[in-house]
Amino acid sequence: MRKVFMMSVLALAISGCANQHQNTPQVRDLSDARRAVDSSPQYTVKAGDTLYGIAWEHNLDYRQLAALNNIPAPYQIHPGQTIALREGADVAANQSGAAASRPASGAVATGLRPQATAVATNDQNMDWLLPDESAIERNQRITAERSAVEAAEQVAQGEAPSRSAVEEASSVEASQPAAQEQASAQEPVPEPTPAEPEPPRAPEPEPVVEQPTQTAQTDRSSRTFTPVENINWRWPTDGEVTGEFGQGGAITAGIDIAGQKGQPVRAAGPGIIVYAGSGVRGYGNLILLKHNDQYLSAYAHNDSINVKENDVVEAGEVIATMGDSDADSVKLHFEVRRDGQPQDPLNYLPSR
């Protein structure tokens, strides 16, 4: 009887845990990443993966992962490629390194692409394709003079000017504003001053309406990434810290900051965007920001992402809006990684 009673209590406890697990959000334990690396030492790249995202999900340093797989910068990978997650997969690492060096055919995964820093030089190299304006103007002037001579000769002989000569001369005059100004100077009618007041009215309907759209789309194409030696950390958003590092029974890799959906999420320090997407399990719309060779920061569960890979951002610049993607409530999950290892963000952020 005692044995039957103990079995029924155990069954009730198991069913209660199952119901509780279904109703509560899953907390990602860092030990999951360790067990994943131990049980499966290899990873098959999917479309949209980046080396940074793979390293982040498996709690690894991206430099260690690149060196292990012989993948040089800018860390280009492609779908179907096998990535070794630990030292035991030497064959897979060699295969992945060889595959990374081959150009991918079809869909490709993304890597940190090199920045285009020679735009002006490329434009100068294309100058030889531009038309020779001086030669065009000289040819038009000679054509106009020849047409005028032909028309004068035809009038002197009592003949009407040919249609081609008139059309040629008129087309040249239409393309030369100087000739039009001389012709209009002789005729008093085409020079009415009422046309002059129109330009002052044109600037009036130029309110400051277009300026917000220009500021909303920040042009970062001219920026270059310079790793900072010392990061002046700042809070990525306003709100109450509802989840601390290592809080509760599970080990969390960062902190949770509660807020309103759509409120701005800002860069905690200057750096370059190395990942922007939703391919990392459990993070929703995620942004990874590289500050220097040691530190990266993460911004998860965003509603919208305002940056893309290779964008260079400044500290405090809005990079996303807060949301609840892959989360049970609206919040920002913020992480700091040093050499791939999670750190307590509260040890870096200023007190408030």
C-alpha positions, 0 to 999 in steps of 0.5 A: 500500500505504501508503495502504491501511495508513493507511486501516485505522489510521484506521478502527480509531481511529474504532471505538475512539473509538466504543466508548469513547464508549459505555462512558464517561459523557458530560461536558456541555461548556459549549460545547454550550450556546453552540452550541445558542444559536447554532444554534437561537436559539429554544426551544419551552417543554415542559410542566414547563419553567421560565424558570430551568431554560431559562436554566440549561440554555442557560448564560444569566442568567434576568433576561436571558432574561426581559427578552429575551422581555418576560416580567415576574415571576413569569416565567409561561410555558406549553407551546408558547410560543416563547422567544428565546435571543438578540437575533436573534429579535425576532419570536419574543420579541414573540410569546412576551411576548404569549403569556406575558400570556395565561392558558394553557388546559390544561397549563401550564409553571411559573414562580416563583409569588408567595408567599402572605403574607396568610394571616391577612388572608384568614382574617379576611375570611372571618369573616362566614361563621362561625356566630353562636354567641351567637345559637345559644345564646340560641335554644336557651335560649329553646326549652328554657324554652318546652318546660319550660313546655309540659310543666309545663302538660300535667302540671298538666292531668293529661296526659302531656307531648307527645313533641315537647316531651320530645325538644326539651328533651332535645336542648337539654340534650344540647347544653348542658354546663352543664345536664348538669352541674346535672342530674348534680350532683343525682344522686350516681351519675353522678359516680364518681371512677374516671372521673377517673384515665383522663385521666392514663393517656391522656397516657402513651401519647403517646411521642415517636413523632410528633415525627420525622414533624413534623420530617421535614416542615418547614413553610415556609409562614410564611417570606418570602424576603429576598435576602442581600447576603453569602452565608456559603457552606457545603459542601452535603454530606460526601464527597470531591471527585472532579470539579473545575471545569475538570478534564480535557479538557472544561470542567465547570460545577461539582464532583462530591462522592462519597458514599452514596446517601440521605445528606443534601444541604444548602443551601449558603446561604439562599435560595428554591427556583426550580426542583425537578424533572428537566426539565434534560437531564443533571442528573437530579433537580435543585434550583436555589436563588436566594440573591440577584439575582446568585447561584444554586446547583445540586444535581444527580443527587439521589435524592429532592427534599425541597423544592418551588418557592417554598420558602424554605430556610435555610443547612444545611437538608436539601433532598435526598438524594444519588443517581445520577439521570442519572449514572454513580455516586452523587454530588452535582454542585454548581454556583455561577452568578453572573449566569448564568455558572459559577463554581468552587465551590471559590473560594466554599466554605470550606477543609476 
